[in-house]
């Protein structure tokens, strides 16, 4: 195995919280033996900042960005943009809010990225982290709404994202598409790839990777990441099996 690709929220950290020292130290150990890659829904700056600029390669916004973090600095090497009709998306999210009953929210009704990705935050862009985490911890509320949201955005890949949102990525961008492209550009066969994520279920943004048959380790509790991936490190000298 040469490449380990990671999801961030729910896998390495709690939703939009800093990378804890234990998982940071474990990533440092892994980096001595493997090439490490973040495959994220958020933009590369958010990912780099949340990881306190841990040295790593990043595919942000479902592969629309490619960045490298070295020496505490993020450098964007590629960013692709697709036209996003923001007014149409706002109108659609407003229509869905009325249909679903989410007409009371904090901040904006939709979130937009420079690449053309967008998000539909059911609680609004300014909801507190506590509100988001309490809203839909098992994602069942959003999975129930997923077919209608997908039907409303036919030009986008729609995923159950974050703690209370839906992610909208312009087709054909998704995590599997991003990973395939990265591996082709770097001459890495899929037999040398391991993907580590928290949500391969219906509508989860790790689902395309999982369903494609990429070797996959599911993380149910980010605090147990080192325990779950301990098999990737060589046994200490003198250890017996």
LOBA-628354 format. One record per residue (C-alpha): residue number from 1; x, y, z. Coordinates in steps of 0.2 Angstrom, whole numbers, plus 5000, padded with zeros to 4 digits. Layout:
BEGIN
+------+------+-------+------+
! resi ! east ! north !   up !
+------+------+-------+------+
!  NUM !    X !     Y !    Z !
...
+------+------+-------+------+
! end
This chain:
BEGIN
+------+------+-------+------+
! resi ! east ! north !   up !
+------+------+-------+------+
!    1 ! 5000 !  5000 ! 5000 !
!    2 ! 5007 !  5017 ! 4995 !
!    3 ! 4993 !  5030 ! 4997 !
!    4 ! 4980 !  5032 ! 5012 !
!    5 ! 4966 !  5044 ! 5008 !
!    6 ! 4956 !  5052 ! 5022 !
!    7 ! 4939 !  5060 ! 5025 !
!    8 ! 4940 !  5074 ! 5038 !
!    9 ! 4925 !  5077 ! 5049 !
!   10 ! 4919 !  5062 ! 5058 !
!   11 ! 4935 !  5052 ! 5053 !
!   12 ! 4950 !  5063 ! 5059 !
!   13 ! 4940 !  5076 ! 5069 !
!   14 ! 4923 !  5080 ! 5076 !
!   15 ! 4913 !  5091 ! 5064 !
!   16 ! 4923 !  5107 ! 5060 !
!   17 ! 4934 !  5105 ! 5076 !
!   18 ! 4953 !  5106 ! 5076 !
!   19 ! 4963 !  5090 ! 5074 !
!   20 ! 4967 !  5083 ! 5091 !
!   21 ! 4985 !  5080 ! 5096 !
!   22 ! 4983 !  5061 ! 5097 !
!   23 ! 4977 !  5060 ! 5079 !
!   24 ! 4990 !  5072 ! 5073 !
!   25 ! 5004 !  5062 ! 5080 !
!   26 ! 4996 !  5046 ! 5072 !
!   27 ! 4996 !  5054 ! 5055 !
!   28 ! 5014 !  5059 ! 5058 !
!   29 ! 5018 !  5041 ! 5061 !
!   30 ! 5009 !  5035 ! 5045 !
!   31 ! 5017 !  5048 ! 5035 !
!   32 ! 5034 !  5039 ! 5037 !
!   33 ! 5027 !  5024 ! 5028 !
!   34 ! 5013 !  5031 ! 5016 !
!   35 ! 5008 !  5045 ! 5005 !
!   36 ! 4994 !  5054 ! 5014 !
!   37 ! 4979 !  5063 ! 5005 !
!   38 ! 4964 !  5072 ! 5011 !
!   39 ! 4949 !  5070 ! 5000 !
!   40 ! 4937 !  5083 ! 5007 !
!   41 ! 4920 !  5091 ! 5004 !
!   42 ! 4926 !  5108 ! 5011 !
!   43 ! 4938 !  5120 ! 5002 !
!   44 ! 4957 !  5116 ! 5005 !
!   45 ! 4959 !  5131 ! 5016 !
!   46 ! 4946 !  5126 ! 5028 !
!   47 ! 4954 !  5108 ! 5028 !
!   48 ! 4971 !  5115 ! 5031 !
!   49 ! 4966 !  5127 ! 5044 !
!   50 ! 4956 !  5114 ! 5054 !
!   51 ! 4971 !  5102 ! 5053 !
!   52 ! 4982 !  5116 ! 5060 !
!   53 ! 4992 !  5115 ! 5043 !
!   54 ! 4998 !  5098 ! 5045 !
!   55 ! 5009 !  5093 ! 5030 !
!   56 ! 4998 !  5084 ! 5018 !
!   57 ! 4990 !  5084 ! 5001 !
!   58 ! 4972 !  5090 ! 4999 !
!   59 ! 4959 !  5088 ! 4987 !
!   60 ! 4946 !  5101 ! 4992 !
!   61 ! 4928 !  5103 ! 4986 !
!   62 ! 4926 !  5085 ! 4979 !
!   63 ! 4942 !  5087 ! 4969 !
!   64 ! 4940 !  5104 ! 4961 !
!   65 ! 4955 !  5110 ! 4971 !
!   66 ! 4972 !  5102 ! 4974 !
!   67 ! 4983 !  5110 ! 4987 !
!   68 ! 4999 !  5105 ! 4996 !
!   69 ! 5003 !  5110 ! 5014 !
!   70 ! 5021 !  5112 ! 5018 !
!   71 ! 5030 !  5122 ! 5032 !
!   72 ! 5014 !  5128 ! 5039 !
!   73 ! 5008 !  5135 ! 5022 !
!   74 ! 4995 !  5130 ! 5010 !
!   75 ! 4999 !  5131 ! 4992 !
!   76 ! 4985 !  5129 ! 4979 !
!   77 ! 4991 !  5120 ! 4963 !
!   78 ! 4975 !  5118 ! 4954 !
!   79 ! 4958 !  5125 ! 4956 !
!   80 ! 4944 !  5122 ! 4944 !
!   81 ! 4928 !  5133 ! 4943 !
!   82 ! 4910 !  5129 ! 4936 !
!   83 ! 4897 !  5142 ! 4934 !
!   84 ! 4885 !  5142 ! 4949 !
!   85 ! 4868 !  5151 ! 4947 !
!   86 ! 4867 !  5157 ! 4965 !
!   87 ! 4850 !  5165 ! 4963 !
!   88 ! 4842 !  5149 ! 4956 !
!   89 ! 4850 !  5139 ! 4970 !
!   90 ! 4844 !  5151 ! 4983 !
!   91 ! 4826 !  5150 ! 4976 !
!   92 ! 4827 !  5131 ! 4976 !
!   93 ! 4833 !  5130 ! 4994 !
!   94 ! 4819 !  5142 ! 4999 !
!   95 ! 4806 !  5131 ! 4990 !
!   96 ! 4813 !  5116 ! 4999 !
!   97 ! 4813 !  5125 ! 5016 !
!   98 ! 4794 !  5129 ! 5014 !
!   99 ! 4791 !  5111 ! 5009 !
!  100 ! 4801 !  5103 ! 5023 !
!  101 ! 4797 !  5116 ! 5036 !
!  102 ! 4814 !  5123 ! 5039 !
!  103 ! 4809 !  5141 ! 5037 !
!  104 ! 4817 !  5147 ! 5053 !
!  105 ! 4836 !  5147 ! 5052 !
!  106 ! 4852 !  5157 ! 5056 !
!  107 ! 4862 !  5167 ! 5043 !
!  108 ! 4860 !  5163 ! 5025 !
!  109 ! 4850 !  5149 ! 5017 !
!  110 ! 4864 !  5143 ! 5006 !
!  111 ! 4883 !  5143 ! 5006 !
!  112 ! 4893 !  5145 ! 4990 !
!  113 ! 4911 !  5141 ! 4986 !
!  114 ! 4923 !  5149 ! 4973 !
!  115 ! 4924 !  5133 ! 4963 !
!  116 ! 4905 !  5132 ! 4960 !
!  117 ! 4901 !  5120 ! 4974 !
!  118 ! 4887 !  5124 ! 4986 !
!  119 ! 4879 !  5118 ! 5002 !
!  120 ! 4861 !  5119 ! 5008 !
!  121 ! 4863 !  5121 ! 5027 !
!  122 ! 4846 !  5116 ! 5035 !
!  123 ! 4849 !  5126 ! 5051 !
!  124 ! 4857 !  5141 ! 5041 !
!  125 ! 4875 !  5146 ! 5039 !
!  126 ! 4876 !  5154 ! 5057 !
!  127 ! 4869 !  5140 ! 5067 !
!  128 ! 4880 !  5135 ! 5082 !
!  129 ! 4890 !  5119 ! 5082 !
!  130 ! 4880 !  5113 ! 5096 !
!  131 ! 4864 !  5115 ! 5086 !
!  132 ! 4871 !  5106 ! 5071 !
!  133 ! 4878 !  5091 ! 5081 !
!  134 ! 4861 !  5089 ! 5090 !
!  135 ! 4850 !  5091 ! 5074 !
!  136 ! 4853 !  5074 ! 5065 !
!  137 ! 4867 !  5064 ! 5073 !
!  138 ! 4863 !  5048 ! 5064 !
!  139 ! 4859 !  5057 ! 5047 !
!  140 ! 4842 !  5049 ! 5046 !
!  141 ! 4832 !  5065 ! 5045 !
!  142 ! 4842 !  5070 ! 5030 !
!  143 ! 4843 !  5053 ! 5022 !
!  144 ! 4824 !  5054 ! 5022 !
!  145 ! 4824 !  5070 ! 5012 !
!  146 ! 4838 !  5065 ! 5001 !
!  147 ! 4828 !  5060 ! 4986 !
!  148 ! 4818 !  5076 ! 4985 !
!  149 ! 4834 !  5087 ! 4987 !
!  150 ! 4842 !  5077 ! 4973 !
!  151 ! 4827 !  5079 ! 4962 !
!  152 ! 4828 !  5098 ! 4965 !
!  153 ! 4846 !  5099 ! 4960 !
!  154 ! 4848 !  5088 ! 4944 !
!  155 ! 4865 !  5096 ! 4939 !
!  156 ! 4873 !  5092 ! 4955 !
!  157 ! 4880 !  5077 ! 4965 !
!  158 ! 4870 !  5079 ! 4982 !
!  159 ! 4877 !  5072 ! 4998 !
!  160 ! 4872 !  5072 ! 5016 !
!  161 ! 4886 !  5083 ! 5022 !
!  162 ! 4892 !  5090 ! 5038 !
!  163 ! 4881 !  5089 ! 5053 !
!  164 ! 4865 !  5097 ! 5046 !
!  165 ! 4868 !  5101 ! 5028 !
!  166 ! 4867 !  5094 ! 5010 !
!  167 ! 4882 !  5096 ! 4999 !
!  168 ! 4880 !  5101 ! 4981 !
!  169 ! 4895 !  5097 ! 4969 !
!  170 ! 4894 !  5100 ! 4951 !
!  171 ! 4893 !  5084 ! 4941 !
!  172 ! 4904 !  5074 ! 4939 !
!  173 ! 4914 !  5079 ! 4954 !
!  174 ! 4913 !  5067 ! 4969 !
!  175 ! 4926 !  5059 ! 4980 !
!  176 ! 4928 !  5044 ! 4969 !
!  177 ! 4930 !  5055 ! 4954 !
!  178 ! 4943 !  5065 ! 4963 !
!  179 ! 4953 !  5050 ! 4969 !
!  180 ! 4953 !  5041 ! 4952 !
!  181 ! 4960 !  5057 ! 4944 !
!  182 ! 4973 !  5059 ! 4958 !
!  183 ! 4979 !  5041 ! 4956 !
!  184 ! 4979 !  5042 ! 4937 !
!  185 ! 4989 !  5058 ! 4937 !
!  186 ! 5002 !  5051 ! 4950 !
!  187 ! 5003 !  5033 ! 4943 !
!  188 ! 4996 !  5025 ! 4958 !
!  189 ! 4986 !  5009 ! 4955 !
!  190 ! 4970 !  5006 ! 4966 !
!  191 ! 4978 !  4991 ! 4973 !
!  192 ! 4990 !  5002 ! 4982 !
!  193 ! 4976 !  5014 ! 4989 !
!  194 ! 4967 !  5013 ! 5006 !
!  195 ! 4952 !  5025 ! 5009 !
!  196 ! 4947 !  5030 ! 5027 !
!  197 ! 4930 !  5038 ! 5030 !
!  198 ! 4915 !  5038 ! 5042 !
!  199 ! 4900 !  5038 ! 5030 !
!  200 ! 4899 !  5025 ! 5016 !
!  201 ! 4880 !  5024 ! 5018 !
!  202 ! 4866 !  5030 ! 5007 !
!  203 ! 4870 !  5049 ! 5002 !
!  204 ! 4886 !  5049 ! 5012 !
!  205 ! 4900 !  5058 ! 5003 !
!  206 ! 4911 !  5043 ! 5005 !
!  207 ! 4898 !  5032 ! 4997 !
!  208 ! 4905 !  5033 ! 4979 !
!  209 ! 4922 !  5027 ! 4985 !
!  210 ! 4915 !  5013 ! 4995 !
!  211 ! 4903 !  5007 ! 4981 !
!  212 ! 4917 !  5007 ! 4968 !
!  213 ! 4926 !  4994 ! 4978 !
!  214 ! 4941 !  5004 ! 4984 !
!  215 ! 4948 !  4996 ! 5000 !
!  216 ! 4939 !  5005 ! 5014 !
!  217 ! 4941 !  5007 ! 5033 !
!  218 ! 4925 !  5014 ! 5041 !
!  219 ! 4928 !  5025 ! 5057 !
!  220 ! 4914 !  5026 ! 5068 !
!  221 ! 4923 !  5036 ! 5082 !
!  222 ! 4937 !  5048 ! 5076 !
!  223 ! 4944 !  5046 ! 5094 !
!  224 ! 4948 !  5028 ! 5090 !
!  225 ! 4957 !  5031 ! 5074 !
!  226 ! 4974 !  5026 ! 5080 !
!  227 ! 4967 !  5010 ! 5087 !
!  228 ! 4957 !  5006 ! 5071 !
!  229 ! 4972 !  5009 ! 5059 !
!  230 ! 4986 !  5002 ! 5070 !
!  231 ! 4988 !  4987 ! 5058 !
!  232 ! 4995 !  5000 ! 5046 !
!  233 ! 5011 !  5002 ! 5056 !
!  234 ! 5025 !  4990 ! 5057 !
!  235 ! 5026 !  4980 ! 5073 !
!  236 ! 5039 !  4987 ! 5086 !
!  237 ! 5056 !  4979 ! 5086 !
!  238 ! 5056 !  4963 ! 5096 !
!  239 ! 5037 !  4961 ! 5096 !
!  240 ! 5030 !  4944 ! 5094 !
!  241 ! 5013 !  4939 ! 5086 !
+------+------+-------+------+
! end
